[in-house]
Amino acid sequence: QAQLVESGGGQVQTGGSLRLSCAAPPRTVMWYTMAWFRQAPGGEREFVAAISRSGPTTYSDTVKGRFTISRDNARNRVNLQMSGLQPEDTAVYYCGAAQPGNPAAVATSYSSWGQGTQVTVSS
């Protein structure tokens, strides 16, 4: 299992922006499907965005147009640029790595997870 480490969380006001980053072992980012999920208190882990090893991205309807996932193969990182943040985006955000071909929006597809980073959006 790949060791993933998230960073970049924090507290912002409604409409603000944050950039999350996920550090992965060498070659993980280039070979696996990488994704961001989030989990609010009392809720289930929810799909946010994914990027396949060939490049295509997918987003949940709730973040489409506001969030952008990107991959930096040279630095072994996956980033999530978040803008137009709303209080309902408040959650712990997790980075995951899945075998290519597994359903990208399904949490059980992912065999490796980071420890999470807290994002809090205040109104």
C-alpha positions in Angstrom: 0.0 0.0 0.0 1.2 3.5 -0.9 1.9 5.9 1.9 0.0 9.1 1.1 0.3 12.4 3.0 -2.2 15.3 2.6 -1.5 18.9 3.4 -3.0 22.3 2.8 -6.2 22.2 4.8 -7.3 25.1 6.9 -10.1 27.5 7.7 -11.5 30.0 5.2 -14.6 32.1 4.7 -17.4 31.4 2.3 -16.2 32.1 -1.3 -12.5 31.6 -0.4 -10.0 29.2 -1.9 -7.6 26.5 -0.7 -5.1 24.2 -2.4 -4.7 20.7 -1.0 -1.7 18.6 -1.9 -1.1 14.9 -1.6 2.5 13.6 -1.5 2.9 10.0 -2.7 5.8 7.5 -3.1 7.7 7.7 -6.4 5.8 6.4 -9.4 2.5 6.1 -7.5 1.0 9.2 -9.0 1.9 8.2 -12.5 0.7 4.6 -12.3 -2.5 4.7 -10.2 -5.8 6.4 -10.3 -5.5 9.2 -7.8 -8.5 10.8 -6.1 -9.8 13.1 -3.4 -12.7 12.1 -1.1 -14.1 13.9 1.8 -15.9 13.0 5.0 -18.0 15.3 7.1 -18.8 14.5 10.8 -21.3 11.7 10.9 -21.2 11.2 7.2 -19.8 8.7 4.8 -16.7 9.2 2.7 -17.8 11.1 -0.4 -16.2 11.2 -3.8 -14.8 14.6 -4.8 -12.5 14.3 -7.8 -10.3 11.7 -9.5 -7.5 11.7 -12.2 -6.6 8.6 -14.1 -3.0 7.8 -15.0 -3.8 8.6 -18.6 -5.0 12.1 -17.6 -8.8 12.3 -17.8 -10.5 13.8 -14.7 -13.9 13.2 -13.1 -15.7 15.4 -10.5 -18.7 15.0 -8.3 -21.6 17.3 -9.4 -21.3 19.2 -6.1 -17.8 20.5 -6.9 -17.7 20.6 -10.7 -16.7 24.0 -11.9 -15.2 25.0 -8.5 -12.5 22.4 -7.9 -9.7 21.2 -10.1 -7.6 18.1 -9.6 -4.1 17.9 -11.1 -1.1 15.7 -11.1 2.6 16.5 -10.9 4.4 13.3 -11.8 7.9 14.8 -11.4 7.1 15.8 -7.7 4.9 12.7 -7.0 2.0 14.9 -6.0 -1.7 15.2 -6.6 -3.3 18.6 -6.0 -6.8 19.8 -5.5 -7.4 23.5 -6.1 -10.7 24.5 -4.4 -12.4 27.8 -5.1 -15.8 29.2 -4.3 -15.8 27.3 -1.0 -19.1 26.9 0.8 -19.9 25.8 4.4 -21.1 22.5 3.0 -17.6 21.8 1.8 -16.4 21.5 5.4 -15.0 18.0 5.9 -11.8 16.0 6.3 -10.3 15.6 2.8 -8.5 12.3 2.0 -6.2 11.4 -0.8 -6.5 7.9 -2.2 -4.8 5.7 -4.8 -6.5 2.9 -6.7 -5.6 0.3 -9.3 -6.3 1.6 -12.8 -9.6 0.3 -14.1 -11.4 0.3 -10.7 -14.4 2.6 -10.5 -13.0 6.0 -9.6 -15.9 7.4 -7.7 -16.2 4.4 -5.3 -14.3 4.5 -2.0 -13.8 0.8 -1.9 -11.8 1.0 -5.1 -9.0 2.6 -3.1 -6.4 0.5 -1.3 -4.3 3.4 0.0 -5.4 6.5 1.9 -3.7 9.4 3.7 -4.5 10.5 7.2 -6.7 13.4 5.9 -6.6 17.2 6.2 -9.3 19.3 7.7 -11.1 22.0 5.6 -13.4 24.3 7.4 -15.5 26.9 5.6 -17.2 29.5 7.8 -20.2 31.6 6.8 
